[in-house]
Amino acid sequence: MSLERSRLRLVFQLLVLIGVAAGLWFAFPFAARFVEAAALNLRRFWWIVLLLGLGAWLIWTSSKRNPE
């Protein structure tokens, strides 16, 4: 019974998330155009995202304490 309940909760959370995203999309058309343009620019500048991810990973791994 708990598996069924957890699946129902997951479906409800996804529906709420989709509803909130759709509501914001229609409430703020300027932001929607900005996000759409940013997604198109990411297609051309994917390497910047890759470099930012690499930098974040390097900072994260170098800041960990070595237990040895």
N, C-alpha and C positions, 0 to 999 in steps of 0.2 A: 504494500500500500504506500510506503514512503517513496518508492521509485516513481509511482504514478503521480504522487503529489509533487515531487521535485520536478518532474517533466512538465506538469501543469504550471508550476511556478516559472520555469524557464520560458515556456511559451508566452506566458503573461508578460514577463520582463522584456522579451524580444518585441512583443506587440507594442508595449508602452514606449520602448526605445524608438521603434520605427515611427510611431505616432508623434513623439516629441520632435524627431528629426524632420518629419514632413511638416509639422506645424511651424517650426523655425524656418524651414526652407521657404514657405509661403509668406511668413510674417516679415522676413527680412530679405527682399529680393536683391538688394545691393550686395549683401553678404553672400547670397547664393551665386551671384555673378562672379564675385571675387574668388570664391572657392572653386568654381568651374574654371576660371582663368588660371588659378594656381595649379590645378590638376593638369591643365594643358601645358603649362610651363614646366612642370615636373617631368613631362615626357621628353622635353628637350634637355633639361638640366638635371638628369637623374644622378649624374656623377657628383654633384654638390651634396645631394642627400647621402650618397655613399660615403663621401669624405666626412660629413658631419657625424654619421653613424660610426665610422672608424675612429674619429676623434673621441666621441663619447665612450666607446668601448675601451680605448687606450686609457682614458682618464679613470674609468671605473676599475679596470684591472690594475692600474698602477697605484691606486689609492687603497687597495685591499692590503691588509696586514698579512705577512707571510708567517704562518704558525711555526715554522721551523726554527 
